[in-house]
């Protein structure tokens, strides 16, 4: 297996901290993402390398194994177990005779190169490493359940993204991690969602919050206005003498509840009273009249 310099791929040094790694990964992942580089094989290859590098370096345990074992980092646990086994066997040679012939390097060659390590007539099997990836989505995209094709280590994976998934949520795709050793089971793929919000709505779990401008006259006299919800407009009745920062709740007009069919949170609207500007002389006189009436 050819050595791959993951630090070089992400453009960082070995002294980089977790924040540096995350920043470098996100920048490169956006640049080389297949959705932004359709039919670009070089970009696709680069994207795979970036994800592989992040999988190793963004996890302290994996990074430590990589720094110590290089290209064989995925077998680090097996190395340590085999080393302990050999030490145990050597200690038994005094009374039971030799169980392994050859030096330490020969042992690992047998284990990972040739026929594999034999334990009680069976080949030792090891589960593959798990992969971790991040998927960035817009808030609008997770309002409905939809499918997305991801490319992970050269494999296209069609996944279903449930409506209402939250920022930081993780899902597991069984068997799409690293291949197992000596026929062992594959690892799993964990996808962490990063949800960006470029809407005028603020989200808190399955509830949404927004502000609506309200003109002075409607606030005083009441009336009907059209307001935006996340998936369209609705007509709303404003009560007379509505004060600034009055809050109203629209039941069921919030965000979908995660993995719950046909269930939604609520939408909370805060009215922001807008004072009219550039009054005409006539308007000023009418307001003065109103002022006098209110003082009676």
C-alpha positions as CSV (number, residue, x, y, z in Angstrom):
1,X,0.0,0.0,0.0
2,X,1.5,3.3,-1.1
3,X,2.0,5.9,1.7
4,X,-0.3,8.9,1.4
5,X,0.6,12.2,3.2
6,X,-2.7,13.3,4.6
7,X,-1.2,16.5,6.0
8,X,0.0,17.5,2.5
9,X,-3.4,16.7,1.0
10,X,-5.1,19.2,3.4
11,X,-2.3,21.7,3.1
12,X,-1.5,21.7,6.8
13,X,1.5,20.9,9.0
14,X,1.8,18.1,11.6
15,X,1.4,20.6,14.3
16,X,-2.1,21.6,13.1
17,X,-4.8,21.6,15.8
18,X,-8.4,20.3,15.4
19,X,-9.7,23.7,14.4
20,X,-7.0,24.0,11.6
21,X,-7.9,20.6,10.3
22,X,-11.6,21.3,10.2
23,X,-11.1,24.7,8.5
24,X,-8.8,23.2,5.8
25,X,-11.2,20.3,5.2
26,X,-14.3,22.5,4.8
27,X,-12.5,24.9,2.4
28,X,-11.2,22.1,0.2
29,X,-14.4,20.0,0.3
30,X,-16.4,23.0,-1.0
31,X,-13.9,23.6,-3.7
32,X,-13.8,20.1,-5.0
33,X,-17.3,18.9,-4.3
34,X,-18.7,16.8,-7.2
35,X,-21.9,18.9,-7.3
36,X,-19.7,22.0,-8.1
37,X,-17.4,20.0,-10.5
38,X,-19.7,17.8,-12.6
39,X,-17.8,15.3,-14.9
40,X,-14.4,16.4,-13.5
41,X,-12.5,13.3,-12.7
42,X,-9.6,15.1,-11.2
43,X,-11.8,17.0,-8.8
44,X,-13.6,13.8,-7.9
45,X,-10.3,12.1,-7.1
46,X,-9.2,15.1,-5.1
47,X,-12.5,15.2,-3.2
48,X,-12.1,11.5,-2.2
49,X,-8.5,12.2,-1.0
50,X,-9.7,15.1,1.1
51,X,-12.4,13.1,2.8
52,X,-10.0,10.3,3.5
53,X,-7.5,12.7,5.0
54,X,-10.1,14.3,7.1
55,X,-11.4,10.8,8.3
56,X,-7.9,10.1,9.7
57,X,-6.7,13.5,11.0
58,X,-9.9,14.9,12.5
59,X,-10.1,12.0,15.0
60,X,-7.4,12.0,17.6
61,X,-7.2,8.2,17.9
62,X,-6.9,7.7,14.2
63,X,-4.4,10.5,13.9
64,X,-2.2,9.0,16.6
65,X,-2.2,5.7,14.8
66,X,-1.4,7.3,11.5
67,X,1.5,9.3,13.0
68,X,2.9,6.1,14.5
69,X,2.2,3.5,11.8
70,X,1.9,5.6,8.6
71,X,0.2,3.7,5.7
72,X,-0.6,0.7,8.1
73,X,-2.5,2.9,10.6
74,X,-5.7,0.9,10.1
75,X,-3.9,-2.2,11.4
76,X,-2.4,-0.5,14.5
77,X,-4.6,-2.4,16.9
78,X,-3.8,-5.7,15.2
79,X,-0.1,-4.8,15.4
80,X,-0.3,-4.3,19.1
81,X,-2.3,-7.4,19.7
82,X,0.1,-9.4,17.5
83,X,3.1,-8.0,19.4
84,X,1.6,-9.0,22.7
85,X,0.8,-12.4,21.3
86,X,4.4,-12.9,20.2
87,X,5.8,-11.8,23.5
88,X,3.4,-14.3,25.2
89,X,4.5,-17.1,22.9
90,X,8.2,-16.3,23.5
91,X,7.7,-16.5,27.2
92,X,6.1,-20.0,26.8
93,X,8.9,-21.3,24.6
94,X,11.0,-22.0,27.7
95,X,8.5,-24.7,28.7
96,X,6.4,-25.5,25.7
97,X,8.9,-25.0,22.8
98,X,8.7,-22.4,20.0
99,X,5.3,-21.6,18.5
100,X,6.5,-19.1,15.9
101,X,9.7,-19.0,13.9
102,X,11.3,-15.9,12.5
103,X,11.7,-12.4,13.8
104,X,9.1,-9.7,14.6
105,X,9.0,-8.4,11.0
106,X,8.5,-12.0,9.6
107,X,5.5,-12.4,11.9
108,X,3.8,-9.3,10.5
109,X,4.6,-10.4,7.0
110,X,2.9,-13.7,7.6
111,X,-0.1,-11.9,9.2
112,X,-0.8,-9.2,6.7
113,X,1.1,-10.4,3.6
114,X,0.9,-14.1,3.1
115,X,-1.5,-16.6,4.5
116,X,-2.5,-14.5,7.5
117,X,-2.2,-15.1,11.3
118,X,-3.4,-18.5,12.3
119,X,-5.2,-18.8,15.6
120,X,-6.4,-22.2,16.6
121,X,-6.6,-23.2,12.9
122,X,-8.6,-20.0,11.9
123,X,-7.4,-16.8,10.3
124,X,-7.6,-13.8,12.6
125,X,-10.3,-11.3,11.3
126,X,-10.5,-7.6,12.1
127,X,-13.3,-5.2,11.6
128,X,-12.7,-2.3,9.2
129,X,-12.3,1.2,10.4
130,X,-15.4,3.5,10.5
131,X,-15.5,6.5,8.1
132,X,-16.8,9.9,9.1
133,X,-18.0,12.6,6.7
134,X,-19.8,15.9,6.9
135,X,-22.6,16.9,4.6
136,X,-23.5,20.6,4.3
137,X,-27.1,21.4,3.5
138,X,-29.4,24.5,3.4
139,X,-32.3,24.7,5.8
140,X,-34.7,24.7,2.8
141,X,-33.3,21.4,1.7
142,X,-34.2,19.6,4.9
143,X,-37.7,20.9,5.0
144,X,-38.7,17.8,2.9
145,X,-37.4,14.3,2.8
146,X,-35.2,13.8,-0.2
147,X,-32.5,11.6,-1.7
148,X,-28.9,12.5,-2.3
149,X,-26.0,10.6,-4.0
150,X,-22.7,10.8,-2.2
151,X,-19.3,9.6,-3.4
152,X,-17.3,8.0,-0.6
153,X,-13.9,6.4,-1.5
154,X,-15.0,5.9,-5.1
155,X,-18.4,4.4,-4.2
156,X,-21.7,6.2,-5.0
157,X,-24.0,5.9,-2.1
158,X,-27.7,6.9,-2.5
159,X,-29.0,8.0,0.9
160,X,-32.4,9.3,2.1
161,X,-32.2,12.5,4.1
162,X,-35.2,12.7,6.4
163,X,-37.1,16.0,6.7
164,X,-36.4,17.9,9.9
165,X,-32.8,16.6,10.4
166,X,-31.0,19.0,12.8
167,X,-27.6,20.6,12.6
168,X,-25.0,18.2,14.1
169,X,-27.3,15.1,13.6
170,X,-25.4,11.9,12.6
171,X,-26.7,9.0,10.6
172,X,-24.9,5.6,10.1
173,X,-24.6,3.8,6.8
174,X,-23.8,0.1,7.6
175,X,-20.8,-1.5,5.8
176,X,-19.6,1.6,3.9
177,X,-16.5,2.1,6.0
178,X,-13.0,0.6,5.5
179,X,-12.8,-3.0,4.4
180,X,-12.2,-5.6,7.1
181,X,-9.0,-7.5,7.4
182,X,-8.8,-11.1,6.5
183,X,-12.5,-11.3,5.7
184,X,-13.6,-9.3,8.7
185,X,-16.7,-7.1,8.5
186,X,-16.5,-3.7,6.9
187,X,-16.7,-0.6,9.1
188,X,-19.6,1.8,8.9
189,X,-19.9,5.3,7.5
190,X,-21.1,8.1,9.8
191,X,-22.5,11.2,8.2
192,X,-22.7,14.4,10.2
193,X,-25.1,17.1,8.9
194,X,-24.1,20.8,8.9
195,X,-27.2,22.8,8.3
196,X,-26.8,26.4,7.0
197,X,-29.7,28.9,7.3
198,X,-30.0,31.7,4.9
199,X,-33.7,32.3,5.4
200,X,-35.4,35.0,7.5
201,X,-36.6,32.3,9.8
202,X,-34.8,31.2,13.0
203,X,-35.1,27.5,13.9
204,X,-35.2,26.0,17.3
205,X,-35.7,22.2,16.9
206,X,-39.1,22.0,15.1
207,X,-40.3,25.6,15.9
208,X,-39.6,28.6,13.7
209,X,-39.4,32.3,14.6
210,X,-39.7,35.4,12.4
211,X,-40.5,39.0,12.5
212,X,-43.3,40.8,10.5
213,X,-43.5,44.5,9.9
214,X,-46.8,46.0,10.9
215,X,-47.9,49.5,9.8
216,X,-49.2,51.9,12.3
217,X,-52.7,52.1,10.9
218,X,-53.3,48.3,10.9
219,X,-51.9,48.1,14.4
220,X,-54.4,50.7,15.6
221,X,-57.5,49.7,13.7
222,X,-56.8,46.0,13.1
223,X,-57.2,44.2,9.7
224,X,-55.8,41.4,7.6
225,X,-52.3,41.0,6.3
226,X,-50.4,38.4,4.2
227,X,-47.4,36.9,6.0
228,X,-44.7,34.5,4.8
229,X,-44.4,31.0,6.3
230,X,-41.7,28.6,5.4
231,X,-43.7,27.0,2.6
232,X,-45.9,29.8,1.4
233,X,-48.1,32.8,2.4
234,X,-51.1,32.8,4.7
235,X,-53.6,35.5,5.6
236,X,-53.5,36.7,9.2
237,X,-56.0,38.7,11.2
238,X,-54.5,41.5,13.2
239,X,-56.4,42.6,16.3
240,X,-57.1,46.3,16.9
241,X,-54.6,48.2,19.1
242,X,-51.9,45.6,18.6
243,X,-48.7,46.7,20.3
244,X,-45.1,46.6,19.1
245,X,-43.4,43.2,19.6
246,X,-46.7,41.4,20.1
247,X,-46.2,37.7,19.5
248,X,-48.6,35.3,17.7
249,X,-48.4,31.6,17.1
250,X,-49.3,29.8,14.0
251,X,-49.8,26.2,15.0
252,X,-48.4,23.6,12.7
253,X,-46.6,26.1,10.5
254,X,-43.1,25.4,11.9
255,X,-40.5,22.8,10.8
256,X,-41.1,19.1,10.2
257,X,-40.5,16.9,13.3
258,X,-37.6,14.6,12.6
259,X,-38.7,11.1,11.6
260,X,-42.3,11.8,12.4
261,X,-44.7,11.7,9.5
262,X,-47.0,14.7,9.0
263,X,-46.0,16.4,12.2
264,X,-44.8,20.0,12.4
265,X,-43.8,22.5,15.0
266,X,-45.2,26.0,15.3
267,X,-44.3,29.3,13.7
268,X,-43.9,32.3,16.1
269,X,-44.4,35.7,14.7
270,X,-43.3,38.9,16.4
271,X,-44.8,42.2,15.1
272,X,-42.4,45.1,14.5
273,X,-44.3,48.4,14.4
274,X,-43.3,50.7,11.6
275,X,-43.8,54.4,12.1
276,X,-44.7,56.3,8.9
277,X,-42.1,58.6,7.5
278,X,-42.2,61.8,5.4
279,X,-45.7,62.8,6.6
280,X,-47.6,65.3,4.4
281,X,-49.0,68.5,6.0
282,X,-52.5,67.1,5.8
283,X,-51.3,63.9,7.6
284,X,-49.7,66.0,10.3
285,X,-52.8,68.0,10.9
286,X,-54.9,64.8,11.2
287,X,-52.4,63.4,13.7
288,X,-52.6,66.7,15.7
289,X,-56.3,66.5,15.7
290,X,-56.1,62.9,17.0
291,X,-53.6,64.0,19.6
292,X,-56.0,66.7,20.9
293,X,-58.9,64.2,21.0
294,X,-56.8,61.8,23.1
295,X,-56.1,64.6,25.6
296,X,-59.8,65.4,26.2
